[in-house]
Every structure is written in structure tokens, then in C-alpha cells.
Amino acid sequence: MWEDSHEEGSPLTRWSEFADAFIDPFLPVEKKAAHATEFERLKQGSMSVWEYHMRFACLSKYSIYMLPTMEAKVRWFVQGLSPFVINETATAALNDMNYGKMVAFAQATETRKLKNRIERESSSKARSAGNFGGGGGGGRLALRVGSSGLSQSFAQS
């Protein structure tokens, strides 16, 4: 049944997806209802956009009636984002983005804003340490944005 439900040429299924699909019919109705309620209340909070997306994707299958279209799925995802990234992503959602593009856009927005925050904080610390008028060497913050996200290192000037 599992193999028949997937189109030929579709990407391989991860073990966790198969395990979820296998066990799902055996979950008690109460457990499914609890997952649906958790989805309805889901907010990004202190999670990263990626962590929020993974939780959203996992719980959304219990509330598919709430997501009848791609537009509804994108809107619901954006509504749960933190205030840190919601303004830009809400505007982008108006441009007919699909769910995958919206997740990538939200991640890029989060990364850019975190980088800007770190840069502002480091320049603020440098000013308060007396780097303007005199002596102290102080440190300089170097940021690297790679495939795994932001990393920082301090170099002495």
C-alpha cells in the first residue's frame, strides 16, 4: 500500500516519514486530536525558522482540513512566525509563494536579521569600550555565513 500511494519517480521517503505513516492508523483518536490542537496553537516562539517548519510539517497532517490550499498553508505558516521575521514574510506571502519558497524566504530573513543584530551589538560594544578616542585595542567581530548558518569569531585589531 505504501509503495502504491507514491508516484513513480517521486523522491525517496525518509525513514521517519515512513514510520509516521505506518503508525498513524494505530494512534488513538485522542492523540490525533491533541496533535491537531497543538498545530492550531503552534507559534515559532524561541524556535528557529527551520525548527518551526519541521514542527509545522509534522503536526499539519493532523489538521489538513485547515489547509485546503497552498495559499492557506502559507498563510497559516506565516501567522505562526515570530515578530522578528513576520513583517517581511507576510508581505512576501502576498506574492503567490508556495510553502517551500516561503520557508526558504523566512530562513533567509531570519539569518540576515540575526547577522544585522550581531553587527549592531558588536559596534555598540566597541563604542562603549572607548574605541573612539583613544587607546584600547578592542576586538572586531567577524561574521561568516555558510551553509550551516551564522558563525562568529573575534579578531584582535
Phi, psi and omega in degrees: 000318181299312181296321181293335183280350180253140179290153177291138180086358178287155182300153179298148180271138175283155182302318182298324178294317179296315182299318178299313181295325181291316186278338186308315180297341182266354179290137177295152180303322181298321180293318178297319179295322178295319177296321178297316178296319178298320178297315181299331182261000186297128175227153181296315180055235182268003178287155170287167178301319181297314179297320178296315178301315181297318179293317178302311182297320182292318184275338185297334181294343178271355181226040184298335177297337180275348186235063186289339181226166176297322179299317179295320180295315179296314181299316180296319178299313182296320181298334181270354181292158179287158178302338180301324183237357190292324184301309181291322181288327177295320177295317180296327181296336179290345183265034176055046177278145173274174186298314181299316178295323180294318178299314179297319179296316180296320178296315180296320178296315179299314180298314181297316181292322177295319178298314179298319180296316180297318179297316179298316181295322180290322179289327177294318178294322180295318179295317182288341178275357176094026180287352183283309192246004182189187188342280200321134182295312179070174180242163178236137181270126176249129181250141174233128176251114180239191182294337181265006177109205184274144169221153182233151170214153180251130179242137177284135178264000000 
